[in-house]
Amino acid sequence: MSRPRIALVPLDERPACARLPRLVAAVAGVDLLVPPATAMPSLRRPGSPQLIGEWLTATAADAAVVSLETLGFGGLIASRTRPASVAAVTAAWQPLGILAARGTPVRAVTLITRTPDSSDAMEEPDYWDPHGPALHRLSAALHRACGDPARSAAPGGEPPVPPEVRADFVTRRVRNHAVNLAAMELVADGTLRSLVVGADDTAVEGLATAELHWLDGWTSWLGLRERITVRPGADEACTALVARTLLDMLGGPPPMVRVEAADPAGLERVAAYENVPVGTTAARQLEACGATPAPPGGREGAPPDVVLLVHTPDGAGDWAVAPPSGTDPTAARALARRAAELLDAGHEVAVADCAQPNGADPQLVAALAAERVLERLTAYAGWNTAGNTLGTVAAHIVAAVAARRAGHFDEQAHRRLLLHRLVEDWGWMSSERARVRRLLGSDPTRHDHVPPGHTVYGDIAAGLVARRAELPGFAQLTVDTASVRLPWSRTFEVDFTLTDTSTENSR
C-alpha cells in the first residue's frame, strides 16, 4: 500500500488539535494534510469557512476528518463567540456532501458548548468577565429545573445575570444544539461515516450535561449507536477520528481492549470537568477510535489486544489552577507493578493517567520509570481532562495495533509519541509550568500572556530539556530547544519538537 493521506480540518491551531493527530497518524505511516494557516483560526480570530471548504474539496486525500465547528464557524472559539445562524453554519458544510459523492469517507466531530466556572473571557464571549461564574451556576440551576421556570433562578442568593447576557447565552446554546442535531442528520443520510459528539469542561449539573443526554438519546432513537459516539472530551476528538480512519485504511478487526484500575471502584468516580464515570468515558473513547472494550475478565478464546490501565481520579488537586502539594504514591506504585506484571506475561499495556486534571501524576511517572516500563508501553497520556487523556491513549492503541497487523508500524514514530506525551504531560504540565508561572508572577486561575521574544522562553526550553533527561530510555530523542513555543502566548500549553539525533530527522 502506498503511503495514504488523510485531510484533517482540526478544531483549531493548538498542538493538541493539529500536532497530536499527526503524531498518531505517523505511527501507522500515514500522512496528514491540513488547511493553510491563512485559512485557519488564530486564537480569537476566526478562520475562513469558505477557504477551508475550498481547500477540503481541492485536496486529494484517501479520507477526511473534519471539525464541524471549524468548517461551519471558523474554529472552536468562533463557535462560542461569533454570530451565525444555523442555516449559515450548515450551508458551510456543503463540501462534506461533495466528498461523500466522490466516495471519500468523511468522519466528523461536533461539540457541546461548555460553560466554564471562571471569569476568564480569553476563549469565551466578552461578557464572561465578570459573569462566567454566575452563568455556570445558572446553567446548573436550569438543568436542575428540568423545564420548570419557577426553579430556574440562580441559586444561593447570587446576583441575577443581566437579561441581555442571559438572552445571548441561551440563544447561542440553542443554536449550537440545533447545529449538533443537524450533524446527526448527516450521519443518518450517509454523508458522514461516523460522528463524535464531544463535551469538554462539563459538570454533573449543567446545560452541557442535559444536552449530552438529549443527544445520546437521539443517537439511540435514530439507531446510530454504531456510528455516533457521545462522550466527554473535545481537544482529542480529531485524533480519535484519525485513529478510526487508520483502522479503516489498514483493515482488520477492531482492537479489543480490557480496561483495568488498581482500585476497580475508582472507575466509577467522575473526574473533574466531566459528567460521567471515568470507566464510561474510557469505553466511549475506545469505541470512538474503533476499538472494542473487552468484557471484564476477558473472554475465552479472545484475549485482549491491549490492557488499558487507568490511574483513576483522586481529587488531589488540579495541576493548572491549584497544583497539589503532593500525591499519594500507593495507587501509583500498584498500577506500575501491574503494568510490569502484564508486560512480563506478554501482554500489551497502555496507561491513562486520570488521577488529577491538567497534568500527569509525578508519583505514577516515577513508579513507571522505577519499574522500567515507560518505553515498553503501547500508549501513555496524562493531560487536561480525563476525556482528553483517554481519547489520546485509545487513539494511540488503535494506531499501533492496526499498524502492527498490517506491517506498517513505525517504531520510531511510536517512541516519539510516547516521549512527547511524557515530556508534555509530566515535564511541562505538572512540573515546569508552575515554576515558570511563579517566575512570571502569573495568576494560575486565569490565562496569562507571554509575548513572543520574552526571556522566559529560554528558561522554558532549558526546563523541558532537563525534564527529558530525567526520563529513562528513548535513546537519541531530544527536545529541540529552537522549536519550543507557547502557541497561544500563554503558559497553559506548550509546543515543541523531538529531534532524533541518530538520523537528524524530526517530526
VOMI-959330 format. One record per residue (C-alpha): residue number from 1; y negated, x, z. Coordinates in Angstrom, 1 decimal, always signed. Layout:
  seq   north    east      up
  NUM       Y       X       Z
...
***
This chain:
  seq   north    east      up
    1    +0.0    +0.0    +0.0
    2    -3.4    +1.4    -0.9
    3    -6.0    +1.6    +1.9
    4    -7.0    -2.1    +2.5
    5   -10.6    -3.2    +3.1
    6   -12.0    -5.9    +5.4
    7   -15.5    -7.2    +5.0
    8   -17.0    -7.7    +8.5
    9   -20.1    -9.7    +9.4
   10   -20.4    -8.7   +13.1
   11   -22.1   -10.6   +15.9
   12   -24.9    -8.1   +15.9
   13   -25.5    -4.4   +15.5
   14   -24.4    -3.3   +19.0
   15   -21.4    -0.8   +19.1
   16   -19.2    -3.4   +20.9
   17   -19.6    -5.7   +17.9
   18   -19.9    -3.2   +15.0
   19   -18.2    +0.1   +16.1
   20   -15.3    -1.3   +18.1
   21   -13.8    -3.3   +15.2
   22   -13.9    -0.2   +13.0
   23   -12.1    +1.9   +15.7
   24    -9.4    -0.7   +15.9
   25    -9.0    -1.0   +12.1
   26    -8.7    +2.8   +11.8
   27    -5.6    +2.7   +14.0
   28    -3.9    +0.9   +11.1
   29    -5.6    +2.9    +8.3
   30    -7.8    +0.1    +7.2
   31   -11.5    +0.4    +6.2
   32   -14.2    -2.0    +7.5
   33   -17.2    -2.8    +5.3
   34   -20.4    -4.1    +7.0
   35   -23.6    -5.5    +5.6
   36   -26.5    -3.1    +5.1
   37   -28.7    -2.5    +8.1
   38   -31.7    -4.1    +6.4
   39   -29.8    -7.5    +6.3
   40   -28.6    -7.3    +9.9
   41   -30.5    -8.2   +13.1
   42   -32.2    -5.6   +15.2
   43   -32.3    -6.8   +18.8
   44   -34.7    -9.9   +18.8
   45   -35.5    -9.6   +15.1
   46   -33.1   -11.9   +13.2
   47   -31.1   -10.7   +10.3
   48   -31.3   -12.5    +6.9
   49   -28.6   -15.1    +6.4
   50   -29.4   -15.1    +2.7
   51   -28.9   -11.3    +2.3
   52   -25.8   -11.3    +4.4
   53   -24.3   -14.2    +2.4
   54   -25.1   -12.4    -0.9
   55   -23.5    -9.2    +0.4
   56   -20.4   -11.1    +1.5
   57   -19.8   -12.7    -1.8
   58   -20.5    -9.5    -3.8
   59   -18.3    -7.2    -1.7
   60   -14.8    -6.5    -3.0
   61   -12.5    -6.8    +0.1
   62    -9.0    -8.0    +0.8
   63   -10.1   -10.2    +3.7
   64   -13.2   -11.1    +5.7
   65   -14.0   -11.5    +9.4
   66   -17.3   -13.4    +9.9
   67   -19.6   -14.2   +12.9
   68   -20.9   -17.7   +12.1
   69   -23.9   -17.0   +14.3
   70   -24.9   -14.0   +12.1
   71   -24.2   -15.8    +8.8
   72   -25.9   -19.0    +9.9
   73   -28.8   -17.9   +12.2
   74   -29.1   -14.2   +11.6
   75   -27.4   -13.0   +14.8
   76   -26.3   -13.8   +18.3
   77   -29.8   -13.7   +19.9
   78   -31.2   -15.7   +16.9
   79   -28.7   -18.4   +17.7
   80   -30.3   -18.7   +21.2
   81   -34.0   -18.3   +20.2
   82   -34.5   -19.2   +16.5
   83   -35.5   -22.8   +15.5
   84   -33.0   -24.0   +12.9
   85   -31.3   -27.3   +12.1
   86   -27.6   -28.0   +11.9
   87   -28.0   -28.6    +8.2
   88   -29.7   -25.3    +7.6
   89   -27.1   -23.3    +9.6
   90   -24.1   -24.9    +7.9
   91   -25.8   -24.5    +4.5
   92   -25.9   -20.8    +5.1
   93   -22.1   -20.8    +5.5
   94   -21.7   -21.6    +1.8
   95   -20.3   -18.1    +1.0
   96   -17.3   -18.9    +3.1
   97   -16.3   -21.6    +0.6
   98   -16.8   -19.2    -2.3
   99   -14.5   -16.6    -0.7
  100   -11.9   -19.3    +0.1
  101   -11.9   -20.5    -3.5
  102   -11.2   -16.9    -4.7
  103    -8.2   -16.8    -2.3
  104    -9.8   -14.3    +0.1
  105    -8.6   -15.1    +3.6
  106   -11.5   -15.6    +6.0
  107   -11.3   -15.7    +9.8
  108   -14.4   -16.5   +11.8
  109   -15.9   -16.6   +15.3
  110   -18.4   -19.0   +16.8
  111   -19.8   -19.0   +20.3
  112   -20.6   -21.5   +23.1
  113   -24.2   -20.8   +24.2
  114   -24.5   -19.2   +27.5
  115   -26.8   -20.0   +30.5
  116   -27.1   -16.7   +32.5
  117   -28.2   -16.8   +36.1
  118   -31.1   -14.4   +35.5
  119   -34.9   -14.5   +34.8
  120   -34.4   -11.7   +32.2
  121   -35.5   -13.0   +28.8
  122   -34.5   -10.0   +26.7
  123   -31.7   -11.9   +25.0
  124   -32.9   -15.5   +25.7
  125   -35.8   -17.8   +24.9
  126   -39.0   -16.6   +26.3
  127   -39.1   -19.3   +29.0
  128   -36.0   -17.7   +30.6
  129   -38.6   -15.7   +32.5
  130   -39.1   -17.3   +35.0
  131   -36.9   -20.4   +34.5
  132   -33.5   -18.9   +33.9
  133   -32.1   -19.3   +37.4
  134   -33.3   -22.9   +37.6
  135   -31.7   -23.6   +34.2
  136   -28.5   -22.1   +35.4
  137   -28.5   -24.4   +38.4
  138   -29.5   -27.3   +36.2
  139   -26.6   -26.6   +33.9
  140   -24.1   -26.7   +36.8
  141   -25.7   -29.9   +38.0
  142   -25.4   -31.6   +34.6
  143   -21.7   -30.6   +34.5
  144   -21.0   -32.0   +37.9
  145   -22.8   -35.2   +37.0
  146   -20.3   -35.9   +34.2
  147   -22.8   -38.1   +32.4
  148   -24.3   -39.7   +35.5
  149   -28.1   -39.1   +35.1
  150   -28.7   -40.0   +38.7
  151   -26.8   -37.0   +39.8
  152   -28.1   -34.5   +37.3
  153   -31.3   -33.3   +39.1
  154   -31.3   -29.6   +40.1
  155   -29.5   -29.3   +43.5
  156   -30.7   -27.6   +46.7
  157   -34.3   -28.8   +46.6
  158   -35.2   -26.3   +43.8
  159   -38.3   -27.0   +41.9
  160   -37.6   -29.0   +38.7
  161   -37.6   -27.4   +35.3
  162   -40.7   -28.2   +33.3
  163   -39.9   -31.1   +31.0
  164   -40.7   -29.2   +27.8
  165   -38.4   -26.3   +28.9
  166   -35.6   -28.7   +29.8
  167   -36.0   -30.5   +26.4
  168   -35.8   -27.3   +24.4
  169   -32.9   -26.0   +26.5
  170   -30.8   -29.2   +26.0
  171   -31.8   -29.6   +22.3
  172   -30.7   -26.1   +21.5
  173   -27.4   -26.7   +23.2
  174   -26.6   -29.9   +21.4
  175   -27.5   -28.2   +18.1
  176   -25.2   -25.3   +18.7
  177   -22.4   -27.6   +20.0
  178   -22.7   -29.5   +16.7
  179   -22.5   -26.2   +14.8
  180   -19.3   -25.4   +16.7
  181   -17.8   -28.7   +15.7
  182   -18.7   -28.1   +12.1
  183   -16.9   -24.7   +12.3
  184   -13.8   -26.5   +13.4
  185   -14.1   -28.7   +10.3
  186   -13.9   -25.6    +8.2
  187   -10.6   -24.8    +9.7
  188    -9.4   -28.4    +9.1
  189   -10.3   -28.3    +5.4
  190    -8.8   -24.9    +4.8
  191   -12.0   -22.8    +4.3
  192   -11.1   -20.7    +7.3
  193    -7.7   -19.3    +8.1
  194    -8.5   -19.3   +11.8
  195   -11.4   -19.6   +14.2
  196   -12.1   -18.1   +17.6
  197   -14.4   -20.1   +19.8
  198   -15.8   -17.8   +22.5
  199   -17.8   -18.3   +25.7
  200   -19.5   -15.4   +27.4
  201   -21.2   -15.3   +30.8
  202   -19.8   -18.6   +31.9
  203   -19.1   -20.1   +35.4
  204   -16.7   -22.6   +36.8
  205   -19.5   -25.2   +36.8
  206   -21.9   -25.3   +33.8
  207   -22.5   -26.8   +30.4
  208   -20.7   -24.0   +28.7
  209   -17.6   -24.8   +30.6
  210   -17.9   -28.5   +29.8
  211   -18.4   -27.7   +26.1
  212   -15.4   -25.3   +26.2
  213   -13.2   -28.1   +27.5
  214   -14.5   -30.6   +24.9
  215   -13.9   -28.1   +22.0
  216   -10.5   -27.3   +23.4
  217    -9.8   -31.0   +23.4
  218   -10.8   -31.3   +19.7
  219    -8.6   -28.4   +18.9
  220    -5.6   -30.3   +20.3
  221    -6.7   -33.7   +18.7
  222    -7.0   -32.0   +15.3
  223    -3.6   -30.4   +15.6
  224    -5.1   -27.0   +15.1
  225    -3.7   -25.1   +18.1
  226    -2.1   -22.5   +15.8
  227    -5.4   -21.8   +14.1
  228    -8.2   -22.3   +16.7
  229    -8.4   -20.3   +19.9
  230   -10.9   -21.4   +22.6
  231   -11.4   -18.9   +25.4
  232   -13.8   -16.8   +27.4
  233   -15.3   -13.7   +25.7
  234   -17.8   -13.0   +22.9
  235   -18.6    -9.4   +22.0
  236   -15.0    -8.6   +21.4
  237   -14.2   -11.6   +19.2
  238   -14.7   -10.0   +15.8
  239   -12.5    -7.2   +17.0
  240    -9.8    -9.7   +17.9
  241   -10.0   -11.3   +14.4
  242    -9.9    -7.9   +12.8
  243    -6.6    -7.3   +14.6
  244    -5.3   -10.7   +13.5
  245    -6.3    -9.9    +9.9
  246    -4.5    -6.5   +10.1
  247    -1.3    -8.3   +11.2
  248    -1.5   -10.5    +8.1
  249    -2.1    -7.4    +5.8
  250    +0.7    -5.3    +7.3
  251    +3.2    -8.1    +7.7
  252    +5.9    -8.5   +10.3
  253    +6.3   -10.9   +13.2
  254    +3.7   -11.4   +15.9
  255    +4.0    -8.7   +18.6
  256    +5.5   -10.0   +21.8
  257    +3.5    -9.0   +24.9
  258    +4.6    -9.6   +28.5
  259    +1.7    -9.9   +31.0
  260    +2.1    -8.4   +34.5
  261    +0.0    -7.6   +37.5
  262    +0.6    -5.5   +40.6
  263    -0.2    -8.7   +42.5
  264    +1.0   -11.6   +40.4
  265    -1.1   -14.1   +42.3
  266    -4.1   -12.2   +41.0
  267    -3.6   -13.6   +37.6
  268    -4.6   -17.0   +39.0
  269    -8.0   -15.6   +40.0
  270   -11.1   -16.5   +38.0
  271   -13.1   -13.4   +37.1
  272   -16.9   -13.1   +37.4
  273   -18.7   -14.7   +34.4
  274   -15.7   -16.7   +33.4
  275   -14.3   -20.2   +34.0
  276   -10.5   -19.9   +33.7
  277    -7.9   -17.8   +35.5
  278    -7.6   -14.3   +34.2
  279    -4.0   -14.9   +33.2
  280    -5.1   -17.7   +31.0
  281    -7.7   -15.5   +29.4
  282    -5.0   -12.9   +28.7
  283    -2.7   -15.4   +27.0
  284    -5.5   -16.8   +24.8
  285    -6.8   -13.4   +23.8
  286    -3.3   -12.3   +22.8
  287    -3.0   -15.5   +20.7
  288    -6.4   -15.0   +19.1
  289    -5.2   -11.5   +18.0
  290    -2.0   -12.8   +16.6
  291    +0.3   -11.7   +19.4
  292    +2.8   -13.9   +21.4
  293    +2.6   -13.9   +25.2
  294    +6.2   -13.4   +26.4
  295    +7.7   -15.8   +28.9
  296    +7.7   -14.4   +32.5
  297   +10.7   -12.2   +33.0
  298   +11.3   -11.8   +29.2
  299   +13.9   -13.5   +27.1
  300   +17.4   -12.4   +26.4
  301   +17.6   -10.6   +23.0
  302   +13.9   -10.4   +22.6
  303   +12.4    -7.7   +24.8
  304    +8.6    -7.4   +24.6
  305    +7.0    -5.0   +22.2
  306    +4.4    -4.1   +24.9
  307    +3.9    -4.8   +28.6
  308    +0.3    -5.6   +29.4
  309    -0.6    -4.6   +33.0
  310    -3.7    -6.5   +34.3
  311    -5.7    -5.0   +37.1
  312    -6.8    -8.3   +38.5
  313   -10.3    -9.3   +39.8
  314   -11.0    -8.2   +43.4
  315   -14.6    -9.3   +44.0
  316   -15.7    -5.8   +45.0
  317   -19.0    -5.9   +43.0
  318   -20.5    -5.6   +39.6
  319   -20.9    -2.1   +38.0
  320   -24.1    -3.2   +36.1
  321   -26.1    -5.2   +38.7
  322   -24.5    -4.4   +42.1
  323   -22.3    -1.3   +41.9
  324   -19.7    -1.3   +44.7
  325   -19.8    +1.5   +47.2
  326   -16.1    +1.8   +46.9
  327   -13.0    +0.1   +45.7
  328    -9.5    -0.4   +47.2
  329    -7.0    +2.2   +45.9
  330    -3.9    +0.2   +46.9
  331    -3.6    -2.1   +43.9
  332    -4.8    +0.7   +41.5
  333    -2.0    +3.0   +42.7
  334    +0.6    +0.3   +42.5
  335    -0.4    -0.6   +38.9
  336    -0.4    +3.1   +37.9
  337    +3.0    +3.6   +39.4
  338    +4.3    +0.5   +37.5
  339    +2.8    +1.9   +34.3
  340    +4.6    +5.2   +34.7
  341    +7.9    +3.5   +35.6
  342    +7.8    +1.3   +32.5
  343    +6.8    +4.2   +30.2
  344    +9.6    +6.4   +31.6
  345   +12.0    +3.5   +30.9
  346   +11.0    +3.5   +27.2
  347    +8.5    +0.5   +27.2
  348    +5.1    +0.5   +25.5
  349    +2.4    -0.2   +28.1
  350    -1.2    -1.3   +27.9
  351    -3.7    -1.6   +30.7
  352    -6.6    -4.1   +31.1
  353    -8.9    -3.2   +34.0
  354   -10.5    -6.5   +35.1
  355   -10.9    -5.6   +38.8
  356   -14.7    -5.5   +38.6
  357   -17.0    -6.7   +35.8
  358   -19.2    -4.4   +33.7
  359   -17.1    -1.2   +34.2
  360   -13.8    +0.4   +35.0
  361   -12.4    +0.8   +38.5
  362   -12.6    +4.5   +39.2
  363    -9.6    +4.2   +41.5
  364    -7.5    +2.9   +38.7
  365    -8.6    +5.6   +36.2
  366    -7.9    +8.3   +38.9
  367    -4.4    +6.8   +39.6
  368    -3.5    +6.6   +35.9
  369    -4.6   +10.2   +35.5
  370    -2.6   +11.3   +38.5
  371    +0.5    +9.7   +37.0
  372    -0.3   +11.4   +33.7
  373    -0.1    +8.2   +31.7
  374    -3.6    +7.9   +30.2
  375    -2.6    +9.4   +26.8
  376    +0.7    +7.5   +26.8
  377    -0.9    +4.1   +26.8
  378    -0.8    +1.7   +23.9
  379    -4.2    +0.4   +24.8
  380    -6.8    +0.5   +27.6
  381   -10.1    -1.2   +28.3
  382   -12.3    -2.0   +31.3
  383   -15.8    -3.1   +30.1
  384   -18.1    -6.1   +30.8
  385   -16.2    -9.3   +31.3
  386   -12.5    -9.9   +31.7
  387   -12.6   -11.6   +28.3
  388   -14.2    -8.6   +26.7
  389   -11.6    -6.3   +28.2
  390    -8.5    -8.4   +27.5
  391    -9.6    -9.1   +23.9
  392   -10.1    -5.4   +23.3
  393    -6.7    -4.4   +24.7
  394    -5.0    -7.3   +22.8
  395    -6.6    -6.1   +19.5
  396    -5.5    -2.5   +20.1
  397    -2.0    -3.6   +20.9
  398    -1.7    -5.7   +17.7
  399    -3.1    -3.0   +15.5
  400    -0.8    -0.3   +17.0
  401    +2.4    -2.4   +16.9
  402    +1.8    -3.7   +13.4
  403    +0.8    -0.3   +12.0
  404    +3.8    +1.5   +13.5
  405    +6.1    -1.1   +12.0
  406    +4.5    -0.8    +8.6
  407    +4.3    +3.0    +8.6
  408    +0.5    +3.0    +8.7
  409    -0.1    +4.1   +12.2
  410    -2.9    +6.7   +12.6
  411    -2.1    +8.6   +15.7
  412    -5.5   +10.4   +15.9
  413    -7.4    +7.2   +15.4
  414    -5.3    +5.6   +18.2
  415    -6.1    +8.6   +20.6
  416    -9.8    +8.4   +19.6
  417    -9.9    +4.7   +20.6
  418    -8.2    +5.2   +23.9
  419   -10.5    +8.1   +24.9
  420   -13.6    +6.2   +23.6
  421   -12.8    +3.3   +26.0
  422   -12.2    +5.6   +28.9
  423   -15.4    +7.6   +28.4
  424   -17.5    +4.5   +27.9
  425   -15.9    +2.1   +30.4
  426   -15.4    +4.6   +33.2
  427   -17.5    +7.6   +32.3
  428   -20.7    +5.6   +31.5
  429   -20.4    +2.1   +32.9
  430   -19.0    +2.8   +36.4
  431   -20.1    +6.4   +36.7
  432   -23.1    +7.8   +34.8
  433   -25.1    +4.6   +34.3
  434   -26.1    +4.1   +37.9
  435   -27.1    +7.7   +38.2
  436   -29.3    +7.5   +35.1
  437   -30.9    +4.3   +36.3
  438   -31.8    +6.0   +39.6
  439   -33.4    +8.8   +37.6
  440   -35.4    +6.2   +35.6
  441   -36.2    +4.0   +38.6
  442   -34.7    +1.1   +36.8
  443   -34.0    -2.3   +38.5
  444   -30.3    -2.9   +37.8
  445   -30.8    -6.7   +37.9
  446   -33.0    -6.6   +34.8
  447   -32.7    -4.8   +31.4
  448   -34.7    -1.6   +31.4
  449   -36.4    +0.1   +28.4
  450   -35.8    +3.7   +27.4
  451   -37.8    +4.6   +24.3
  452   -36.3    +6.9   +21.6
  453   -37.0   +10.5   +22.4
  454   -37.1   +10.1   +26.2
  455   -36.0   +13.2   +28.0
  456   -33.2   +11.3   +29.8
  457   -31.2   +11.2   +26.5
  458   -30.2   +14.8   +27.0
  459   -29.2   +14.0   +30.6
  460   -27.0   +11.1   +29.4
  461   -25.3   +13.3   +26.8
  462   -24.6   +16.0   +29.3
  463   -23.2   +13.4   +31.8
  464   -20.8   +12.0   +29.2
  465   -19.6   +15.5   +28.3
  466   -18.9   +16.2   +31.9
  467   -17.1   +12.9   +32.4
  468   -15.0   +13.5   +29.3
  469   -14.0   +16.9   +30.8
  470   -12.6   +15.1   +33.9
  471   -10.1   +13.1   +31.8
  472    -6.8   +15.0   +31.2
  473    -5.3   +15.2   +27.7
  474    -6.8   +14.1   +24.4
  475    -7.0   +17.7   +23.2
  476    -9.6   +18.6   +20.6
  477   -11.6   +15.3   +21.1
  478   -15.1   +15.9   +22.5
  479   -18.3   +13.9   +22.8
  480   -20.7   +14.7   +20.0
  481   -23.9   +15.2   +22.0
  482   -26.1   +14.6   +18.9
  483   -24.6   +11.2   +18.4
  484   -25.4    +9.8   +21.9
  485   -27.9    +6.9   +21.8
  486   -28.9    +3.7   +23.6
  487   -28.6    +1.1   +20.8
  488   -31.0    -1.4   +22.2
  489   -33.1    +1.2   +24.0
  490   -31.7    +0.1   +27.4
  491   -29.1    +1.6   +29.7
  492   -26.7    -1.4   +29.8
  493   -24.7    +0.0   +26.8
  494   -24.4    +3.5   +25.3
  495   -23.1    +4.6   +21.9
  496   -21.6    +7.9   +20.9
  497   -19.0    +9.5   +18.6
  498   -16.0   +11.5   +19.5
  499   -15.5   +14.6   +17.4
  500   -12.1   +16.1   +16.6
  501   -12.8   +19.8   +16.9
  502    -9.4   +20.7   +15.3
  503   -10.4   +19.2   +12.0
  504   -14.2   +19.0   +12.4
  505   -13.8   +15.3   +11.4
  506   -15.3   +12.4   +13.3
  507   -15.4    +8.6   +13.0
***
